[in-house]
């Protein structure tokens, strides 16, 4: 089940900070294990190269390039590079994201704009250039990575990130309806409070000098009483990429240990 043999996956944001297993790296490695050929991008090429090496060490196929997902020319270049090398794009994963703290009063306009660009515009640009390719093929699956912050206030003042991730869910739904008759499916994975390498950045931004208390509060918020990890996100994405989800479009899979179900 969930085999991706002969499929090409373009993964925007395939790297991971440090040497850990972030969402992008984990999705790329898992899809490669299931038979997909990976074409990955990242703003920091060294992070993408680490992902490529891990894939190739397991005997699978990957190419990576540097790409700023907020720049139209970079995204178009990446899409064209994938097509020139592999001739098709069966799966698109939009995984680029960034969270900065603040509400509308204390957040600068520059931070707001950057949050909207990274978390929303990047997915728009990738879809703009990939959807015509999938239309010609008569099939394709787009997986956008949102966040529970787009569904609920989850304890951190991150108004721009939350707004962008909520908008990404509706962007996905609307675009899914527009392209449903063309054999193209669009869905979101919605991770909750996850234990990934980015957690260190969140501790620095939101812990207010109490990192142990911050981590304890995150775990205690979750009905399962522990955070998930990037493999939980990757397995949901694999389902949406595979043919077994052929009748699933315009929706989201929430991966949160019951957080949203328990939050008013």
N, C-alpha and C positions, 0 to 999 in steps of 0.2 A: 504494500500500500504506500501511497504518497511518493511514488517514484517520479523523478523529474528528468528521466532519460531523454536526451536529444533536445532539451529545453535550454534556452539562453536566459540567464537572469542578470539584469542590470541593477546593481545595488548601489544607490546613492547614499554615501556615508557608510562604507564597509569597514572602516578602521575602528580602533578602540584606543582610548587613552591608556598610557602605561603599557603593561603587557597583559592586561586582563581580558575578560570576555564581556565586551559590551554587546548591545543588541545587533549592531551592524556586522561585526565580526562573526558573531554566533550564527546569525541567519545565513551569512555567506558560506561558512564552513558546513552547516547542516544541509543547505541546499546542494552544495557540491557533493556531499556524501550521498545524497539521493539521486545523483546523476546529472545535475545541472552544470552547464558551463557558466562560469562566473565572470562578469565584467564589472569591476568595482571602482568606485570613486571615493575620494576623501579630500578634504581641504588640506590635510597634512599627509603628504605622500608616504612618509616613513611609516605611519600607522597602517595605511593601506598595504604597503609592502609586507608588513608583518602578517597581515591576514593572508596575502597571496602565498607566502612561504608556508604557512600552516596548511593551506589547501593542497599545495603541491607536494608537501611532505607525506600527505595521505594518498598521493597518486592521482589527484584530481586536477582539474584545469581551471586556471584563473589568470586574468589580466587586470592590472589596476592602473589608474591614471589620477593625477591631481585634478580636482575640480572644485571651484567655488560655486555651490548650488544656487547662490543668489545672483549670479552673473549669467545672463542669457547666452552669451557667446561661449562660456565654459560648458554650460549644459548641452548646448547644441553640438559642441566639439566632442563631448563624451558620447552622446548618442550616435553621432556619425562614426566615431571610432569603433563603437560596438558593432554597428552595422557593417562597416568595412571589414572587420575581422571575422564576424560570425554570420552576417547576412540576415539576422532576424533578432527580435526581442520578444520573448514569450512572457517574461516576468519583469515587472518593475517594482522595486522596493524603494520608497522614499523614507529614509531613516534619519535625515539630517535634523538636528534639534539643538536648542540651547535655552537654558533657563536663567533669567536674571531676576533678583528680588525687587520688590517695590510696588506701590500703588500709584494711581494716576497723579497724586499730588507731589510725591517725592521722586517719581521716575522722570528722568530727562527725556526729551523728545527723541534724542538720538538713540537711547536704549530702547524705547518703544519701537522705533522704526526698525532697528536691527532685529528685534525679537520677531516682528511680523515677517520680515524678509526671510530669516533663517527658517522659522517654523511653518510658514505658510507659502510664501512666494516660491521657495525652492521646489515644493511639490507641484505648484502650478506650472513652473517652467519645465520640469521633467515631463509632466503629463502633456503639455503643449507640444513637445517634440516627439514623444513616444506614442501617443495615441494614434496619430496618423499611420505609424508603422504597424501597429496592431490592427488597425482598420483594414489595411491592405492584406494582412495575414488572415483576417477573419476570426481572430482569437487573441486573447491576452489576459493576464491577470495583473492588476495594480494593487499593491499593498502599501497603505500609508500608515506610518507609526504615529499615533496620537498619544494621549495621556489621560489618566483619570482626572487630571487638573482641568481638562476640558469638559468634564461632567459635573464636578463638585469642587467646592473649596476644601482642600485636603490639609490645611494647616500652615501653608506657606504663602506669604504675600507675593504673588508673582502674576500680577494682573495681565501683563502683555503676553506672557507664555500661555496662561490659561485661555485668554481670548483667542490666541492663534490656534491652539490645539482644538478648541471648540469649533472654530471656523473650519479647520481641516476636516473634521468629521462631516460637517454639512457640505463642504466642497466635494468630499468623496461620495456622499449620497446623491447629490445633484448630478455629478458627472457620471455616476453609475447608471442613472436613469437615461441620461442623454445617449449613452453608448451601449445600452443593454442589448438592443436588437442587432448590434454588430459583432456579437460574440465576445465583447470585452467586459470583464468584471472588475469592479473597484470595491475594495473593502478596507476597513481599518483594523489594526490591532491596537488595543488600548491598555498599555501596561500600567500597573499601579505603583506601589512603593517598592522599588526593586533594589536588590543588592548587586550593583554593577560598579565598574571603575569610576563612573561619574559621581558616585555617592560621596567620594572624598571632596569633590567640588561643592556639593550641596552642603556638606558639613561646614566648610569654610564660609559659605554664604549665609546659612540659616541657623547654625547651632548657637550663636550668641555666647560663645565661650564655654559651652557645655556639650561637647561632642557625644559623650556617653549618654547623657540625658536625651539628646536629639535622636540617637539611634534607638534607645529604649522606647521613646514615644512613637517612633515609626512602627516598630514591631507591635507595640500594644494597640495601635490603631486598627490593626488587621485582625479580623476574626480568627484566622488561622494562627495568629500570634508570631508570624515570622514573615520576612520579606521574601519575594520570589527572586528569580535571577533571569539572566538573558536567555537561558535555554527554554524557560517557560514561554517567553515571547517568541522565540524562534520556532518552537513547535506549532504555535498558533499560526504563524506566518507560513510555515510549510503546508499546513492544511489548506490555507487560502490560495497558495500557489499551485497546488496539485489538482489533478482532474477530479478527485473525489469531492471537491467543493464546487463542481461545475454549475450548480443551481443556486449558489450563494453570491449575492451582489448587493451593494448598497447598504451594507450593515457593518457592525463592528463586533469584534470578540474582545471582551474585557478580561484581562488577566490580572487579578488583583486580590486573590485570597478571600474574597467576599467583602472587600472594603466598601464598594459602592452600594451593595445590597444592604449594608448596615448603617449607611449614612443618610440622614434625612435630606 
